[in-house]
């Protein structure tokens, strides 16, 4: 799904800081919009990792919601509810609208290849148990 890979967490933080600056500072926003590749490389991203792709900046506002559609997805994971959640969140990105909260049984039912309630309930119970153990 990712168009490029950044392995250094510090660079990811620097990219986040550059985006935050562009959101709150009109001058940084103008610079980011006019030359996003320069803004990304100034934040530490290796320009070669973009592979010559162009970078397009879209902004949400009160009347516009931009949806991100990846060039490709992992079709072998289409029944995986965690992967579908990842796709949904990446699609909405950093939009201003709050992300919907969906309980695990509902998300599993959406992702399940079967509509058998027992299967959905069993999967939801397993996930809830796993989450409780992780918190303990």
C-alpha positions as CSV (number, residue, x, y, z in Angstrom):
1,X,0.0,0.0,0.0
2,X,2.8,2.5,0.8
3,X,4.2,4.3,-2.1
4,X,7.6,4.6,-0.4
5,X,9.2,3.3,2.7
6,X,10.8,5.4,5.5
7,X,12.6,3.1,8.0
8,X,14.0,5.8,10.3
9,X,11.4,6.8,12.9
10,X,13.1,10.1,13.4
11,X,12.5,11.0,9.8
12,X,8.8,10.1,10.2
13,X,8.7,12.5,13.2
14,X,10.4,15.2,11.1
15,X,7.9,14.7,8.3
16,X,5.1,15.1,10.9
17,X,6.7,18.3,12.2
18,X,6.9,19.7,8.7
19,X,3.2,18.8,8.1
20,X,2.2,20.4,11.4
21,X,4.2,23.6,10.6
22,X,2.5,23.7,7.2
23,X,-0.9,23.5,8.8
24,X,-0.4,26.2,11.5
25,X,2.0,28.6,9.7
26,X,0.7,30.3,6.5
27,X,4.2,30.8,5.2
28,X,5.2,27.2,5.8
29,X,1.9,26.1,4.2
30,X,2.6,28.2,1.1
31,X,6.1,26.8,0.8
32,X,4.9,23.2,1.3
33,X,2.2,23.7,-1.4
34,X,4.4,25.3,-3.9
35,X,7.2,22.7,-3.7
36,X,6.2,19.6,-1.6
37,X,9.2,17.6,-2.7
38,X,11.5,20.3,-1.3
39,X,9.5,20.4,1.9
40,X,9.7,16.7,2.3
41,X,13.5,16.5,1.6
42,X,14.1,19.4,3.9
43,X,12.4,17.3,6.6
44,X,14.8,14.5,5.9
45,X,13.1,12.3,3.3
46,X,15.5,11.0,0.6
47,X,14.2,12.4,-2.7
48,X,15.4,9.2,-4.4
49,X,12.9,7.2,-2.3
50,X,10.1,8.9,-4.2
51,X,11.3,7.2,-7.4
52,X,10.7,10.2,-9.6
53,X,7.0,10.4,-8.6
54,X,5.3,13.7,-8.5
55,X,3.9,14.8,-5.1
56,X,0.5,16.4,-5.0
57,X,-0.8,18.2,-1.9
58,X,-4.5,18.2,-1.2
59,X,-6.1,20.2,1.6
60,X,-9.4,19.5,3.4
61,X,-11.5,22.4,4.3
62,X,-15.1,22.9,5.7
63,X,-16.6,21.8,2.4
64,X,-14.0,19.4,1.0
65,X,-12.9,15.9,2.1
66,X,-10.0,14.4,0.2
67,X,-9.9,10.7,-0.1
68,X,-6.6,8.9,-0.6
69,X,-6.8,5.9,-2.9
70,X,-3.6,3.8,-3.1
71,X,-2.2,2.6,-6.4
72,X,-2.4,-1.0,-5.2
73,X,-3.3,-3.1,-2.2
74,X,-2.5,-6.5,-0.8
75,X,-5.4,-8.5,-2.3
76,X,-4.4,-11.6,-0.2
77,X,-5.5,-9.7,2.9
78,X,-9.0,-8.5,1.9
79,X,-10.6,-10.8,4.6
80,X,-8.3,-9.4,7.3
81,X,-10.3,-6.9,9.4
82,X,-7.1,-5.3,10.7
83,X,-5.9,-4.7,7.1
84,X,-9.3,-3.3,6.1
85,X,-9.2,-0.9,9.1
86,X,-5.7,0.1,8.0
87,X,-7.0,0.8,4.5
88,X,-9.9,2.8,5.9
89,X,-7.8,4.9,8.1
90,X,-5.2,5.6,5.3
91,X,-8.0,6.5,3.0
92,X,-9.3,9.2,5.4
93,X,-5.7,10.2,6.3
94,X,-5.6,13.3,8.3
95,X,-9.0,14.6,7.3
96,X,-10.8,17.0,9.7
97,X,-13.8,14.7,10.1
98,X,-13.5,12.3,13.1
99,X,-12.9,8.7,12.2
100,X,-15.9,6.5,12.9
101,X,-15.7,4.2,15.9
102,X,-16.7,0.6,15.0
103,X,-16.9,-2.2,17.5
104,X,-14.9,-5.3,16.7
105,X,-17.9,-7.5,16.0
106,X,-19.1,-5.0,13.4
107,X,-15.7,-4.7,11.7
108,X,-15.3,-8.4,11.7
109,X,-18.7,-8.9,10.2
110,X,-17.9,-6.4,7.4
111,X,-14.6,-8.3,6.7
112,X,-15.9,-11.8,7.1
113,X,-16.4,-14.0,4.1
114,X,-19.4,-15.6,5.8
115,X,-22.5,-14.1,7.4
116,X,-22.6,-16.9,10.0
117,X,-23.2,-15.0,13.3
118,X,-21.5,-17.8,15.3
119,X,-18.3,-17.3,13.3
120,X,-18.4,-13.5,13.7
121,X,-19.2,-13.8,17.4
122,X,-16.3,-16.3,17.9
123,X,-13.8,-14.1,16.1
124,X,-15.0,-11.0,18.1
125,X,-14.6,-13.0,21.3
126,X,-11.1,-14.1,20.4
127,X,-10.1,-10.5,19.5
128,X,-11.6,-9.2,22.8
129,X,-9.7,-11.9,24.8
130,X,-6.5,-11.1,23.0
131,X,-6.9,-7.3,23.7
132,X,-7.6,-8.0,27.4
133,X,-4.4,-10.2,27.7
134,X,-2.4,-7.5,26.0
135,X,-3.6,-4.9,28.5
136,X,-2.8,-7.1,31.5
